[in-house]
Amino acid sequence: MSLQAKQYNNTQYIILSDGRVARLLKPTKIHQQTYINFIIDKKMKRVNTQDLLKMFAESDKNDGVQY
């Protein structure tokens, strides 16, 4: 699955080629590590970008993304 994205009018939002809208997330640096903060079930979860890359690589192996 290959999605294209375009930024919407200089905002933090992007429009994906499948019609969905997403928001760009700003990374956070802590102790020379880069993290992305997600809010899941009303709780903030900080995920290391290296772990995200591994998750996406696994997703590509399984030929898709879980929503």
Sine and cosine of phi, psi and omega as CSV:
sin_phi,cos_phi,sin_psi,cos_psi,sin_omega,cos_omega
0.00,0.00,0.81,-0.58,0.00,-1.00
-0.83,-0.55,0.90,-0.43,0.00,-1.00
-0.97,-0.24,0.59,-0.81,0.13,-0.99
-0.97,-0.24,0.43,-0.90,0.00,-1.00
-0.63,-0.78,0.57,-0.82,0.09,-1.00
-0.74,-0.67,0.67,-0.74,0.03,-1.00
-0.96,0.29,0.61,-0.79,-0.03,-1.00
-0.99,-0.12,0.95,-0.31,0.13,-0.99
0.68,0.74,0.81,0.59,0.05,-1.00
0.82,0.57,0.56,0.83,0.07,-1.00
-0.96,-0.30,-0.06,-1.00,0.08,-1.00
-1.00,0.07,0.13,0.99,-0.07,-1.00
-0.97,-0.24,0.57,-0.82,0.10,-1.00
-0.82,-0.58,0.50,-0.87,0.06,-1.00
-0.95,-0.30,0.84,-0.54,-0.01,-1.00
-1.00,0.08,0.41,-0.91,-0.06,-1.00
-0.90,0.44,-0.29,0.96,0.04,-1.00
-1.00,-0.03,0.12,0.99,0.07,-1.00
0.99,-0.10,-0.17,0.99,0.02,-1.00
-0.98,0.19,0.37,-0.93,0.03,-1.00
-0.90,-0.44,0.65,-0.76,0.01,-1.00
-0.73,-0.69,0.32,-0.95,0.03,-1.00
-0.92,-0.38,0.69,-0.73,0.06,-1.00
-0.95,0.31,0.67,-0.74,-0.01,-1.00
-0.95,-0.30,0.67,-0.74,0.00,-1.00
-1.00,0.03,0.79,-0.62,0.02,-1.00
-0.95,0.30,0.42,-0.91,0.03,-1.00
-0.87,-0.50,0.73,-0.68,0.05,-1.00
-0.99,-0.16,0.81,-0.59,0.07,-1.00
-0.67,-0.74,0.86,-0.51,0.01,-1.00
0.77,0.63,0.77,0.64,0.04,-1.00
0.90,0.43,0.24,0.97,0.07,-1.00
-0.92,-0.40,0.53,-0.85,0.00,-1.00
-0.95,-0.31,0.75,-0.67,-0.04,-1.00
-0.79,-0.61,0.42,-0.91,0.17,-0.99
-0.89,-0.45,0.72,-0.69,0.01,-1.00
-0.99,-0.13,0.82,-0.57,0.05,-1.00
-0.92,-0.40,0.50,-0.87,0.17,-0.99
-0.93,-0.36,0.91,-0.42,-0.04,-1.00
-0.80,-0.60,0.81,-0.58,-0.04,-1.00
0.80,0.60,0.69,0.72,0.04,-1.00
0.90,0.43,0.31,0.95,0.05,-1.00
-0.80,-0.60,0.66,-0.75,0.03,-1.00
-0.98,0.21,0.71,-0.71,0.07,-1.00
-0.82,-0.58,0.82,-0.58,0.01,-1.00
-0.99,-0.15,0.82,-0.57,-0.05,-1.00
-0.85,-0.53,0.76,-0.65,0.04,-1.00
-0.91,0.40,0.69,-0.73,-0.03,-1.00
-0.89,0.45,-0.49,0.87,0.06,-1.00
-0.90,0.43,-0.62,0.78,0.05,-1.00
-0.92,0.40,-0.60,0.80,0.05,-1.00
-0.89,0.46,-0.68,0.74,0.02,-1.00
-0.88,0.48,-0.63,0.77,0.04,-1.00
-0.90,0.43,-0.67,0.74,0.02,-1.00
-0.89,0.46,-0.67,0.75,0.01,-1.00
-0.92,0.39,-0.60,0.80,0.04,-1.00
-0.89,0.45,-0.67,0.74,0.05,-1.00
-0.90,0.44,-0.65,0.76,0.02,-1.00
-0.88,0.47,-0.66,0.75,0.02,-1.00
-0.90,0.44,-0.60,0.80,0.04,-1.00
-0.89,0.45,-0.59,0.81,-0.01,-1.00
-1.00,0.07,0.09,1.00,0.09,-1.00
0.89,0.46,0.73,0.68,0.08,-1.00
0.30,-0.95,0.16,-0.99,-0.01,-1.00
-0.89,-0.45,0.69,-0.73,0.06,-1.00
-1.00,0.04,0.68,-0.73,0.01,-1.00
-0.94,-0.34,0.00,0.00,0.00,0.00
